[in-house]
Amino acid sequence: MVPSLITTTGTISSSGVTEAIWDFWRYYEPVREYGPPDCISIHTKLINVADSILRNNTKYTSQLKTAFGLE
């Protein structure tokens, strides 16, 4: 691309995101459906534990957030 064109007219991505979706759970659906069953079972249990901690605001909420760099 020519730098002078970028500053005067802008650019358009040919494969950019057209709509940002914050909670796009369907992104992981193919992994859940077609991944190794043992791995998916463990992954599902881990998500359920993390969700439970965050929903119920237990004494572990702060520790979990810190572990993922959210606090």
All heavy atoms as a GROMACS GRO file, in nm:
protein
  563
    1MET      N    1   0.083  -0.119   0.000
    1MET     CA    2   0.000   0.000   0.000
    1MET      C    3   0.088   0.125   0.000
    1MET      O    4   0.194   0.128   0.058
    1MET     CB    5  -0.091   0.000   0.121
    1MET     CG    6  -0.185  -0.120   0.129
    1MET     SD    7  -0.317  -0.096   0.247
    1MET     CE    8  -0.426  -0.001   0.146
    2VAL      N    9   0.038   0.226  -0.061
    2VAL     CA   10   0.109   0.353  -0.070
    2VAL      C   11   0.076   0.435   0.055
    2VAL      O   12  -0.041   0.462   0.082
    2VAL     CB   13   0.067   0.430  -0.197
    2VAL    CG1   14   0.141   0.562  -0.206
    2VAL    CG2   15   0.091   0.344  -0.320
    3PRO      N   16   0.178   0.475   0.133
    3PRO     CA   17   0.152   0.548   0.258
    3PRO      C   18   0.068   0.673   0.240
    3PRO      O   19  -0.015   0.706   0.323
    3PRO     CB   20   0.291   0.581   0.310
    3PRO     CG   21   0.380   0.477   0.250
    3PRO     CD   22   0.318   0.445   0.116
    4SER      N   23   0.085   0.746   0.130
    4SER     CA   24   0.009   0.870   0.113
    4SER      C   25  -0.141   0.840   0.096
    4SER      O   26  -0.225   0.920   0.134
    4SER     CB   27   0.061   0.949  -0.007
    4SER     OG   28   0.045   0.871  -0.125
    5LEU      N   29  -0.175   0.724   0.040
    5LEU     CA   30  -0.316   0.690   0.025
    5LEU      C   31  -0.379   0.651   0.158
    5LEU      O   32  -0.497   0.675   0.181
    5LEU     CB   33  -0.332   0.574  -0.075
    5LEU     CG   34  -0.300   0.605  -0.220
    5LEU    CD1   35  -0.315   0.480  -0.304
    5LEU    CD2   36  -0.391   0.714  -0.272
    6ILE      N   37  -0.301   0.589   0.246
    6ILE     CA   38  -0.352   0.547   0.376
    6ILE      C   39  -0.394   0.668   0.459
    6ILE      O   40  -0.499   0.669   0.521
    6ILE     CB   41  -0.249   0.462   0.452
    6ILE    CG1   42  -0.227   0.330   0.378
    6ILE    CG2   43  -0.294   0.436   0.594
    6ILE    CD1   44  -0.115   0.248   0.433
    7THR      N   45  -0.310   0.772   0.459
    7THR     CA   46  -0.341   0.887   0.544
    7THR      C   47  -0.450   0.975   0.485
    7THR      O   48  -0.518   1.045   0.558
    7THR     CB   49  -0.214   0.971   0.567
    7THR    OG1   50  -0.160   1.010   0.439
    7THR    CG2   51  -0.110   0.893   0.644
    8THR      N   52  -0.470   0.972   0.356
    8THR     CA   53  -0.570   1.061   0.298
    8THR      C   54  -0.705   0.994   0.277
    8THR      O   55  -0.808   1.057   0.289
    8THR     CB   56  -0.521   1.117   0.163
    8THR    OG1   57  -0.491   1.008   0.076
    8THR    CG2   58  -0.397   1.203   0.181
    9THR      N   59  -0.708   0.864   0.245
    9THR     CA   60  -0.834   0.800   0.213
    9THR      C   61  -0.871   0.686   0.308
    9THR      O   62  -0.985   0.645   0.310
    9THR     CB   63  -0.832   0.744   0.069
    9THR    OG1   64  -0.726   0.650   0.057
    9THR    CG2   65  -0.817   0.855  -0.031
   10GLY      N   66  -0.777   0.630   0.383
   10GLY     CA   67  -0.805   0.520   0.474
   10GLY      C   68  -0.793   0.386   0.404
   10GLY      O   69  -0.759   0.378   0.287
   11THR      N   70  -0.821   0.281   0.477
   11THR     CA   71  -0.814   0.146   0.422
   11THR      C   72  -0.933   0.065   0.470
   11THR      O   73  -0.996   0.098   0.570
   11THR     CB   74  -0.685   0.073   0.466
   11THR    OG1   75  -0.684   0.064   0.609
   11THR    CG2   76  -0.560   0.145   0.419
   12ILE      N   77  -0.963  -0.041   0.397
   12ILE     CA   78  -1.072  -0.130   0.434
   12ILE      C   79  -1.018  -0.272   0.436
   12ILE      O   80  -0.953  -0.316   0.341
   12ILE     CB   81  -1.188  -0.120   0.333
   12ILE    CG1   82  -1.246   0.021   0.336
   12ILE    CG2   83  -1.296  -0.223   0.365
   12ILE    CD1   84  -1.352   0.045   0.231
   13SER      N   85  -1.045  -0.344   0.542
   13SER     CA   86  -1.000  -0.482   0.555
   13SER      C   87  -1.091  -0.573   0.472
   13SER      O   88  -1.213  -0.557   0.472
   13SER     CB   89  -1.005  -0.524   0.701
   13SER     OG   90  -0.982  -0.662   0.714
   14SER      N   91  -1.030  -0.670   0.406
   14SER     CA   92  -1.111  -0.764   0.328
   14SER      C   93  -1.164  -0.879   0.411
   14SER      O   94  -1.253  -0.952   0.369
   14SER     CB   95  -1.028  -0.818   0.211
   14SER     OG   96  -0.918  -0.891   0.262
   15SER      N   97  -1.109  -0.897   0.532
   15SER     CA   98  -1.156  -1.008   0.616
   15SER      C   99  -1.172  -0.964   0.761
   15SER      O  100  -1.153  -1.041   0.853
   15SER     CB  101  -1.057  -1.124   0.607
   15SER     OG  102  -0.930  -1.082   0.654
   16GLY      N  103  -1.207  -0.840   0.781
   16GLY     CA  104  -1.224  -0.788   0.916
   16GLY      C  105  -1.352  -0.833   0.981
   16GLY      O  106  -1.443  -0.884   0.916
   17VAL      N  107  -1.360  -0.814   1.111
   17VAL     CA  108  -1.481  -0.848   1.187
   17VAL      C  109  -1.590  -0.749   1.151
   17VAL      O  110  -1.571  -0.629   1.159
   17VAL     CB  111  -1.451  -0.843   1.339
   17VAL    CG1  112  -1.576  -0.865   1.420
   17VAL    CG2  113  -1.345  -0.945   1.374
   18THR      N  114  -1.705  -0.800   1.110
   18THR     CA  115  -1.815  -0.710   1.073
   18THR      C  116  -1.902  -0.674   1.192
   18THR      O  117  -1.965  -0.569   1.194
   18THR     CB  118  -1.905  -0.775   0.965
   18THR    OG1  119  -1.950  -0.901   1.014
   18THR    CG2  120  -1.826  -0.796   0.838
   19GLU      N  121  -1.906  -0.761   1.292
   19GLU     CA  122  -1.982  -0.733   1.413
   19GLU      C  123  -1.912  -0.800   1.531
   19GLU      O  124  -1.900  -0.922   1.535
   19GLU     CB  125  -2.125  -0.785   1.402
   19GLU     CG  126  -2.208  -0.759   1.526
   19GLU     CD  127  -2.347  -0.817   1.517
   19GLU    OE1  128  -2.384  -0.875   1.414
   19GLU    OE2  129  -2.420  -0.805   1.616
   20ALA      N  130  -1.866  -0.721   1.625
   20ALA     CA  131  -1.800  -0.776   1.743
   20ALA      C  132  -1.906  -0.826   1.841
   20ALA      O  133  -1.997  -0.753   1.877
   20ALA     CB  134  -1.712  -0.672   1.809
   21ILE      N  135  -1.895  -0.951   1.881
   21ILE     CA  136  -1.990  -1.011   1.975
   21ILE      C  137  -1.913  -1.047   2.102
   21ILE      O  138  -1.820  -1.127   2.099
   21ILE     CB  139  -2.056  -1.137   1.915
   21ILE    CG1  140  -2.130  -1.099   1.786
   21ILE    CG2  141  -2.152  -1.201   2.015
   21ILE    CD1  142  -2.181  -1.219   1.709
   22TRP      N  143  -1.952  -0.987   2.213
   22TRP     CA  144  -1.880  -1.004   2.339
   22TRP      C  145  -1.890  -1.147   2.391
   22TRP      O  146  -1.792  -1.207   2.431
   22TRP     CB  147  -1.934  -0.906   2.442
   22TRP     CG  148  -1.873  -0.924   2.577
   22TRP    CD1  149  -1.930  -0.982   2.686
   22TRP    CD2  150  -1.741  -0.889   2.616
   22TRP    NE1  151  -1.844  -0.983   2.792
   22TRP    CE2  152  -1.725  -0.926   2.750
   22TRP    CE3  153  -1.634  -0.830   2.552
   22TRP    CZ2  154  -1.608  -0.906   2.821
   22TRP    CZ3  155  -1.518  -0.810   2.623
   22TRP    CH2  156  -1.506  -0.847   2.756
   23ASP      N  157  -2.008  -1.205   2.393
   23ASP     CA  158  -2.029  -1.337   2.452
   23ASP      C  159  -2.066  -1.437   2.342
   23ASP      O  160  -2.178  -1.485   2.334
   23ASP     CB  161  -2.140  -1.329   2.557
   23ASP     CG  162  -2.157  -1.460   2.633
   23ASP    OD1  163  -2.066  -1.542   2.630
   23ASP    OD2  164  -2.263  -1.478   2.694
   24PHE      N  165  -1.970  -1.469   2.257
   24PHE     CA  166  -1.995  -1.556   2.143
   24PHE      C  167  -1.964  -1.700   2.179
   24PHE      O  168  -1.860  -1.756   2.147
   24PHE     CB  169  -1.914  -1.511   2.022
   24PHE     CG  170  -1.950  -1.583   1.895
   24PHE    CD1  171  -2.080  -1.586   1.850
   24PHE    CD2  172  -1.853  -1.646   1.822
   24PHE    CE1  173  -2.113  -1.652   1.732
   24PHE    CE2  174  -1.884  -1.712   1.704
   24PHE     CZ  175  -2.014  -1.715   1.660
   25TRP      N  176  -2.056  -1.764   2.252
   25TRP     CA  177  -2.035  -1.900   2.302
   25TRP      C  178  -2.027  -2.001   2.189
   25TRP      O  179  -1.964  -2.106   2.203
   25TRP     CB  180  -2.145  -1.939   2.400
   25TRP     CG  181  -2.282  -1.937   2.340
   25TRP    CD1  182  -2.368  -1.831   2.339
   25TRP    CD2  183  -2.348  -2.043   2.272
   25TRP    NE1  184  -2.484  -1.865   2.273
   25TRP    CE2  185  -2.474  -1.997   2.230
   25TRP    CE3  186  -2.313  -2.174   2.241
   25TRP    CZ2  187  -2.564  -2.075   2.160
   25TRP    CZ3  188  -2.403  -2.253   2.170
   25TRP    CH2  189  -2.527  -2.202   2.131
   26ARG      N  190  -2.088  -1.973   2.075
   26ARG     CA  191  -2.087  -2.070   1.964
   26ARG      C  192  -1.948  -2.089   1.904
   26ARG      O  193  -1.925  -2.185   1.832
   26ARG     CB  194  -2.185  -2.025   1.856
   26ARG     CG  195  -2.329  -2.046   1.900
   26ARG     CD  196  -2.423  -2.002   1.795
   26ARG     NE  197  -2.425  -1.856   1.796
   26ARG     CZ  198  -2.493  -1.782   1.712
   26ARG    NH1  199  -2.564  -1.836   1.618
   26ARG    NH2  200  -2.490  -1.651   1.723
   27TYR      N  201  -1.855  -2.003   1.937
   27TYR     CA  202  -1.718  -2.017   1.888
   27TYR      C  203  -1.658  -2.151   1.932
   27TYR      O  204  -1.585  -2.215   1.858
   27TYR     CB  205  -1.633  -1.900   1.941
   27TYR     CG  206  -1.490  -1.904   1.898
   27TYR    CD1  207  -1.453  -1.858   1.772
   27TYR    CD2  208  -1.391  -1.954   1.982
   27TYR    CE1  209  -1.320  -1.861   1.731
   27TYR    CE2  210  -1.258  -1.956   1.942
   27TYR     CZ  211  -1.224  -1.909   1.817
   27TYR     OH  212  -1.093  -1.913   1.777
   28TYR      N  213  -1.691  -2.195   2.052
   28TYR     CA  214  -1.635  -2.318   2.108
   28TYR      C  215  -1.722  -2.441   2.081
   28TYR      O  216  -1.685  -2.552   2.118
   28TYR     CB  217  -1.614  -2.303   2.258
   28TYR     CG  218  -1.510  -2.200   2.293
   28TYR    CD1  219  -1.545  -2.076   2.342
   28TYR    CD2  220  -1.375  -2.228   2.274
   28TYR    CE1  221  -1.448  -1.981   2.371
   28TYR    CE2  222  -1.278  -2.133   2.303
   28TYR     CZ  223  -1.316  -2.010   2.352
   28TYR     OH  224  -1.221  -1.917   2.380
   29GLU      N  225  -1.836  -2.423   2.019
   29GLU     CA  226  -1.928  -2.534   1.998
   29GLU      C  227  -1.867  -2.648   1.914
   29GLU      O  228  -1.882  -2.764   1.950
   29GLU     CB  229  -2.058  -2.483   1.936
   29GLU     CG  230  -2.171  -2.582   1.940
   29GLU     CD  231  -2.216  -2.621   2.081
   29GLU    OE1  232  -2.176  -2.556   2.179
   29GLU    OE2  233  -2.292  -2.718   2.091
   30PRO      N  234  -1.796  -2.620   1.804
   30PRO     CA  235  -1.735  -2.730   1.729
   30PRO      C  236  -1.633  -2.808   1.812
   30PRO      O  237  -1.622  -2.931   1.800
   30PRO     CB  238  -1.668  -2.662   1.610
   30PRO     CG  239  -1.738  -2.532   1.595
   30PRO     CD  240  -1.780  -2.493   1.733
   31VAL      N  241  -1.560  -2.739   1.897
   31VAL     CA  242  -1.463  -2.807   1.984
   31VAL      C  243  -1.537  -2.899   2.079
   31VAL      O  244  -1.498  -3.014   2.099
   31VAL     CB  245  -1.379  -2.704   2.062
   31VAL    CG1  246  -1.287  -2.774   2.162
   31VAL    CG2  247  -1.300  -2.617   1.967
   32ARG      N  248  -1.647  -2.850   2.137
   32ARG     CA  249  -1.725  -2.931   2.231
   32ARG      C  250  -1.786  -3.052   2.162
   32ARG      O  251  -1.791  -3.161   2.218
   32ARG     CB  252  -1.836  -2.846   2.294
   32ARG     CG  253  -1.907  -2.916   2.409
   32ARG     CD  254  -2.025  -2.836   2.459
   32ARG     NE  255  -2.133  -2.827   2.362
   32ARG     CZ  256  -2.220  -2.925   2.337
   32ARG    NH1  257  -2.213  -3.038   2.402
   32ARG    NH2  258  -2.316  -2.909   2.249
   33GLU      N  259  -1.830  -3.035   2.039
   33GLU     CA  260  -1.896  -3.144   1.967
   33GLU      C  261  -1.799  -3.250   1.914
   33GLU      O  262  -1.829  -3.368   1.914
   33GLU     CB  263  -1.977  -3.089   1.851
   33GLU     CG  264  -2.101  -3.014   1.893
   33GLU     CD  265  -2.179  -2.960   1.774
   33GLU    OE1  266  -2.143  -2.992   1.659
   33GLU    OE2  267  -2.274  -2.885   1.797
   34TYR      N  268  -1.683  -3.206   1.867
   34TYR     CA  269  -1.594  -3.297   1.796
   34TYR      C  270  -1.461  -3.325   1.865
   34TYR      O  271  -1.381  -3.402   1.814
   34TYR     CB  272  -1.567  -3.244   1.654
   34TYR     CG  273  -1.695  -3.221   1.577
   34TYR    CD1  274  -1.739  -3.094   1.547
   34TYR    CD2  275  -1.773  -3.330   1.537
   34TYR    CE1  276  -1.857  -3.074   1.477
   34TYR    CE2  277  -1.891  -3.310   1.467
   34TYR     CZ  278  -1.931  -3.183   1.438
   34TYR     OH  279  -2.049  -3.164   1.368
   35GLY      N  280  -1.438  -3.264   1.981
   35GLY     CA  281  -1.313  -3.287   2.052
   35GLY      C  282  -1.313  -3.421   2.123
   35GLY      O  283  -1.415  -3.490   2.132
   36PRO      N  284  -1.197  -3.461   2.176
   36PRO     CA  285  -1.189  -3.587   2.250
   36PRO      C  286  -1.282  -3.583   2.372
   36PRO      O  287  -1.276  -3.488   2.451
   36PRO     CB  288  -1.043  -3.594   2.294
   36PRO     CG  289  -0.970  -3.497   2.208
   36PRO     CD  290  -1.069  -3.394   2.167
   37PRO      N  291  -1.367  -3.682   2.389
   37PRO     CA  292  -1.467  -3.680   2.497
   37PRO      C  293  -1.408  -3.660   2.637
   37PRO      O  294  -1.465  -3.585   2.717
   37PRO     CB  295  -1.534  -3.817   2.486
   37PRO     CG  296  -1.515  -3.857   2.344
   37PRO     CD  297  -1.382  -3.801   2.304
   38ASP      N  298  -1.295  -3.724   2.667
   38ASP     CA  299  -1.235  -3.707   2.800
   38ASP      C  300  -1.191  -3.562   2.822
   38ASP      O  301  -1.212  -3.505   2.929
   38ASP     CB  302  -1.114  -3.799   2.818
   38ASP     CG  303  -1.154  -3.945   2.825
   38ASP    OD1  304  -1.273  -3.973   2.849
   38ASP    OD2  305  -1.067  -4.032   2.806
   39CYS      N  306  -1.132  -3.503   2.721
   39CYS     CA  307  -1.085  -3.365   2.730
   39CYS      C  308  -1.204  -3.270   2.745
   39CYS      O  309  -1.201  -3.179   2.829
   39CYS     CB  310  -1.005  -3.330   2.605
   39CYS     SG  311  -0.942  -3.161   2.603
   40ILE      N  312  -1.307  -3.292   2.668
   40ILE     CA  313  -1.425  -3.206   2.673
   40ILE      C  314  -1.494  -3.218   2.809
   40ILE      O  315  -1.541  -3.118   2.866
   40ILE     CB  316  -1.524  -3.240   2.559
   40ILE    CG1  317  -1.456  -3.219   2.424
   40ILE    CG2  318  -1.652  -3.160   2.570
   40ILE    CD1  319  -1.398  -3.081   2.404
   41SER      N  320  -1.499  -3.337   2.866
   41SER     CA  321  -1.560  -3.358   2.997
   41SER      C  322  -1.487  -3.278   3.104
   41SER      O  323  -1.549  -3.209   3.186
   41SER     CB  324  -1.560  -3.506   3.031
   41SER     OG  325  -1.605  -3.528   3.162
   42ILE      N  326  -1.356  -3.285   3.103
   42ILE     CA  327  -1.275  -3.211   3.202
   42ILE      C  328  -1.291  -3.060   3.180
   42ILE      O  329  -1.304  -2.984   3.276
   42ILE     CB  330  -1.128  -3.254   3.193
   42ILE    CG1  331  -1.114  -3.399   3.240
   42ILE    CG2  332  -1.038  -3.161   3.274
   42ILE    CD1  333  -0.979  -3.461   3.210
   43HIS      N  334  -1.289  -3.019   3.056
   43HIS     CA  335  -1.303  -2.877   3.022
   43HIS      C  336  -1.439  -2.824   3.071
   43HIS      O  337  -1.447  -2.715   3.130
   43HIS     CB  338  -1.290  -2.860   2.870
   43HIS     CG  339  -1.279  -2.720   2.825
   43HIS    ND1  340  -1.383  -2.655   2.766
   43HIS    CD2  341  -1.176  -2.632   2.830
   43HIS    CE1  342  -1.346  -2.532   2.735
   43HIS    NE2  343  -1.220  -2.516   2.773
   44THR      N  344  -1.544  -2.900   3.050
   44THR     CA  345  -1.679  -2.861   3.093
   44THR      C  346  -1.687  -2.850   3.245
   44THR      O  347  -1.745  -2.755   3.298
   44THR     CB  348  -1.783  -2.962   3.041
   44THR    OG1  349  -1.774  -2.967   2.898
   44THR    CG2  350  -1.924  -2.923   3.082
   45LYS      N  351  -1.628  -2.945   3.314
   45LYS     CA  352  -1.627  -2.942   3.462
   45LYS      C  353  -1.552  -2.819   3.512
   45LYS      O  354  -1.597  -2.753   3.606
   45LYS     CB  355  -1.565  -3.069   3.518
   45LYS     CG  356  -1.654  -3.190   3.502
   45LYS     CD  357  -1.583  -3.316   3.549
   45LYS     CE  358  -1.670  -3.439   3.519
   45LYS     NZ  359  -1.600  -3.564   3.550
   46LEU      N  360  -1.439  -2.787   3.451
   46LEU     CA  361  -1.360  -2.671   3.491
   46LEU      C  362  -1.439  -2.541   3.470
   46LEU      O  363  -1.440  -2.454   3.556
   46LEU     CB  364  -1.228  -2.666   3.414
   46LEU     CG  365  -1.139  -2.546   3.442
   46LEU    CD1  366  -1.099  -2.542   3.588
   46LEU    CD2  367  -1.017  -2.549   3.353
   47ILE      N  368  -1.506  -2.530   3.357
   47ILE     CA  369  -1.588  -2.412   3.330
   47ILE      C  370  -1.701  -2.401   3.432
   47ILE      O  371  -1.729  -2.291   3.483
   47ILE     CB  372  -1.644  -2.415   3.187
   47ILE    CG1  373  -1.530  -2.394   3.087
   47ILE    CG2  374  -1.753  -2.311   3.168
   47ILE    CD1  375  -1.569  -2.413   2.943
   48ASN      N  376  -1.764  -2.513   3.466
   48ASN     CA  377  -1.872  -2.511   3.565
   48ASN      C  378  -1.822  -2.468   3.702
   48ASN      O  379  -1.890  -2.393   3.773
   48ASN     CB  380  -1.940  -2.647   3.573
   48ASN     CG  381  -2.024  -2.677   3.451
   48ASN    OD1  382  -2.066  -2.587   3.379
   48ASN    ND2  383  -2.047  -2.805   3.425
   49VAL      N  384  -1.703  -2.512   3.741
   49VAL     CA  385  -1.645  -2.471   3.870
   49VAL      C  386  -1.617  -2.321   3.869
   49VAL      O  387  -1.652  -2.249   3.962
   49VAL     CB  388  -1.517  -2.552   3.901
   49VAL    CG1  389  -1.441  -2.491   4.018
   49VAL    CG2  390  -1.551  -2.697   3.930
   50ALA      N  391  -1.553  -2.273   3.762
   50ALA     CA  392  -1.521  -2.130   3.753
   50ALA      C  393  -1.648  -2.046   3.752
   50ALA      O  394  -1.658  -1.944   3.822
   50ALA     CB  395  -1.438  -2.102   3.628
   51ASP      N  396  -1.749  -2.088   3.676
   51ASP     CA  397  -1.876  -2.016   3.673
   51ASP      C  398  -1.941  -2.012   3.810
   51ASP      O  399  -1.995  -1.910   3.852
   51ASP     CB  400  -1.972  -2.078   3.572
   51ASP     CG  401  -1.938  -2.044   3.428
   51ASP    OD1  402  -1.854  -1.954   3.406
   51ASP    OD2  403  -1.996  -2.107   3.338
   52SER      N  404  -1.938  -2.123   3.881
   52SER     CA  405  -1.997  -2.130   4.014
   52SER      C  406  -1.928  -2.034   4.110
   52SER      O  407  -1.994  -1.965   4.188
   52SER     CB  408  -1.989  -2.273   4.067
   52SER     OG  409  -2.039  -2.281   4.197
   53ILE      N  410  -1.796  -2.031   4.104
   53ILE     CA  411  -1.720  -1.940   4.191
   53ILE      C  412  -1.756  -1.795   4.160
   53ILE      O  413  -1.780  -1.715   4.250
   53ILE     CB  414  -1.569  -1.964   4.176
   53ILE    CG1  415  -1.530  -2.099   4.236
   53ILE    CG2  416  -1.489  -1.851   4.240
   53ILE    CD1  417  -1.388  -2.142   4.206
   54LEU      N  418  -1.763  -1.761   4.031
   54LEU     CA  419  -1.791  -1.623   3.993
   54LEU      C  420  -1.937  -1.584   4.020
   54LEU      O  421  -1.964  -1.470   4.060
   54LEU     CB  422  -1.757  -1.602   3.846
   54LEU     CG  423  -1.608  -1.614   3.813
   54LEU    CD1  424  -1.586  -1.613   3.664
   54LEU    CD2  425  -1.528  -1.505   3.881
   55ARG      N  426  -2.030  -1.674   3.998
   55ARG     CA  427  -2.173  -1.644   4.020
   55ARG      C  428  -2.205  -1.626   4.168
   55ARG      O  429  -2.285  -1.541   4.205
   55ARG     CB  430  -2.260  -1.756   3.964
   55ARG     CG  431  -2.288  -1.742   3.819
   55ARG     CD  432  -2.400  -1.836   3.778
   55ARG     NE  433  -2.389  -1.858   3.635
   55ARG     CZ  434  -2.358  -1.973   3.578
   55ARG    NH1  435  -2.338  -2.080   3.651
   55ARG    NH2  436  -2.347  -1.983   3.448
   56ASN      N  437  -2.146  -1.710   4.252
   56ASN     CA  438  -2.181  -1.710   4.394
   56ASN      C  439  -2.092  -1.619   4.478
   56ASN      O  440  -2.111  -1.610   4.598
   56ASN     CB  441  -2.176  -1.852   4.449
   56ASN     CG  442  -2.276  -1.942   4.379
   56ASN    OD1  443  -2.388  -1.901   4.353
   56ASN    ND2  444  -2.235  -2.064   4.346
   57ASN      N  445  -1.995  -1.554   4.414
   57ASN     CA  446  -1.906  -1.460   4.482
   57ASN      C  447  -1.849  -1.521   4.610
   57ASN      O  448  -1.862  -1.465   4.718
   57ASN     CB  449  -1.979  -1.329   4.511
   57ASN     CG  450  -1.881  -1.216   4.539
   57ASN    OD1  451  -1.764  -1.224   4.502
   57ASN    ND2  452  -1.929  -1.111   4.603
   58THR      N  453  -1.786  -1.636   4.594
   58THR     CA  454  -1.729  -1.706   4.709
   58THR      C  455  -1.598  -1.641   4.751
   58THR      O  456  -1.551  -1.546   4.689
   58THR     CB  457  -1.702  -1.854   4.675
   58THR    OG1  458  -1.598  -1.859   4.577
   58THR    CG2  459  -1.826  -1.921   4.621
   59LYS      N  460  -1.539  -1.696   4.855
   59LYS     CA  461  -1.410  -1.643   4.902
   59LYS      C  462  -1.299  -1.668   4.799
   59LYS      O  463  -1.193  -1.608   4.808
   59LYS     CB  464  -1.373  -1.706   5.036
   59LYS     CG  465  -1.351  -1.856   5.031
   59LYS     CD  466  -1.318  -1.911   5.168
   59LYS     CE  467  -1.295  -2.061   5.160
   59LYS     NZ  468  -1.258  -2.118   5.289
   60TYR      N  469  -1.326  -1.752   4.700
   60TYR     CA  470  -1.226  -1.782   4.599
   60TYR      C  471  -1.236  -1.692   4.475
   60TYR      O  472  -1.154  -1.700   4.385
   60TYR     CB  473  -1.237  -1.928   4.555
   60TYR     CG  474  -1.220  -2.025   4.668
   60TYR    CD1  475  -1.326  -2.100   4.714
   60TYR    CD2  476  -1.096  -2.039   4.731
   60TYR    CE1  477  -1.311  -2.188   4.820
   60TYR    CE2  478  -1.080  -2.128   4.837
   60TYR     CZ  479  -1.187  -2.201   4.881
   60TYR     OH  480  -1.172  -2.288   4.986
   61THR      N  481  -1.337  -1.606   4.470
   61THR     CA  482  -1.359  -1.522   4.353
   61THR      C  483  -1.237  -1.436   4.324
   61THR      O  484  -1.191  -1.429   4.210
   61THR     CB  485  -1.484  -1.433   4.373
   61THR    OG1  486  -1.596  -1.518   4.395
   61THR    CG2  487  -1.510  -1.348   4.251
   62SER      N  488  -1.185  -1.370   4.424
   62SER     CA  489  -1.068  -1.283   4.406
   62SER      C  490  -0.947  -1.363   4.359
   62SER      O  491  -0.872  -1.319   4.272
   62SER     CB  492  -1.037  -1.209   4.535
   62SER     OG  493  -0.926  -1.124   4.517
   63GLN      N  494  -0.927  -1.481   4.417
   63GLN     CA  495  -0.813  -1.565   4.378
   63GLN      C  496  -0.824  -1.609   4.232
   63GLN      O  497  -0.726  -1.611   4.159
   63GLN     CB  498  -0.804  -1.687   4.468
   63GLN     CG  499  -0.768  -1.655   4.611
   63GLN     CD  500  -0.773  -1.779   4.701
   63GLN    OE1  501  -0.799  -1.889   4.654
   63GLN    NE2  502  -0.748  -1.759   4.829
   64LEU      N  503  -0.946  -1.645   4.191
   64LEU     CA  504  -0.967  -1.689   4.053
   64LEU      C  505  -0.942  -1.574   3.956
   64LEU      O  506  -0.873  -1.590   3.855
   64LEU     CB  507  -1.110  -1.743   4.036
   64LEU     CG  508  -1.145  -1.793   3.895
   64LEU    CD1  509  -1.058  -1.912   3.858
   64LEU    CD2  510  -1.292  -1.829   3.887
   65LYS      N  511  -0.995  -1.457   3.988
   65LYS     CA  512  -0.974  -1.340   3.902
   65LYS      C  513  -0.826  -1.305   3.893
   65LYS      O  514  -0.775  -1.270   3.786
   65LYS     CB  515  -1.054  -1.222   3.952
   65LYS     CG  516  -1.204  -1.237   3.926
   65LYS     CD  517  -1.278  -1.114   3.974
   65LYS     CE  518  -1.425  -1.124   3.943
   65LYS     NZ  519  -1.496  -1.001   3.987
   66THR      N  520  -0.756  -1.312   4.005
   66THR     CA  521  -0.613  -1.281   4.006
   66THR      C  522  -0.535  -1.382   3.920
   66THR      O  523  -0.445  -1.345   3.846
   66THR     CB  524  -0.558  -1.283   4.149
   66THR    OG1  525  -0.629  -1.183   4.225
   66THR    CG2  526  -0.410  -1.252   4.154
   67ALA      N  527  -0.572  -1.509   3.928
   67ALA     CA  528  -0.504  -1.613   3.850
   67ALA      C  529  -0.516  -1.588   3.700
   67ALA      O  530  -0.425  -1.620   3.623
   67ALA     CB  531  -0.562  -1.750   3.884
   68PHE      N  532  -0.627  -1.525   3.656
   68PHE     CA  533  -0.647  -1.499   3.515
   68PHE      C  534  -0.613  -1.355   3.479
   68PHE      O  535  -0.644  -1.308   3.369
   68PHE     CB  536  -0.791  -1.532   3.474
   68PHE     CG  537  -0.816  -1.679   3.460
   68PHE    CD1  538  -0.867  -1.753   3.565
   68PHE    CD2  539  -0.786  -1.745   3.342
   68PHE    CE1  540  -0.888  -1.888   3.554
   68PHE    CE2  541  -0.806  -1.881   3.328
   68PHE     CZ  542  -0.858  -1.953   3.434
   69GLY      N  543  -0.554  -1.281   3.573
   69GLY     CA  544  -0.511  -1.144   3.547
   69GLY      C  545  -0.626  -1.045   3.538
   69GLY      O  546  -0.616  -0.944   3.469
   70LEU      N  547  -0.735  -1.073   3.606
   70LEU     CA  548  -0.852  -0.985   3.600
   70LEU      C  549  -0.861  -0.890   3.717
   70LEU      O  550  -0.950  -0.806   3.723
   70LEU     CB  551  -0.981  -1.070   3.592
   70LEU     CG  552  -0.987  -1.164   3.472
   70LEU    CD1  553  -1.109  -1.256   3.483
   70LEU    CD2  554  -0.992  -1.085   3.344
   71GLU      N  555  -0.770  -0.901   3.812
   71GLU     CA  556  -0.765  -0.806   3.925
   71GLU      C  557  -0.623  -0.762   3.944
   71GLU      O  558  -0.529  -0.828   3.916
   71GLU     CB  559  -0.815  -0.871   4.054
   71GLU     CG  560  -0.961  -0.873   4.066
   71GLU     CD  561  -1.009  -0.911   4.206
   71GLU    OE1  562  -0.937  -0.976   4.283
   71GLU    OE2  563  -1.121  -0.874   4.236
   0.00000   0.00000   0.00000
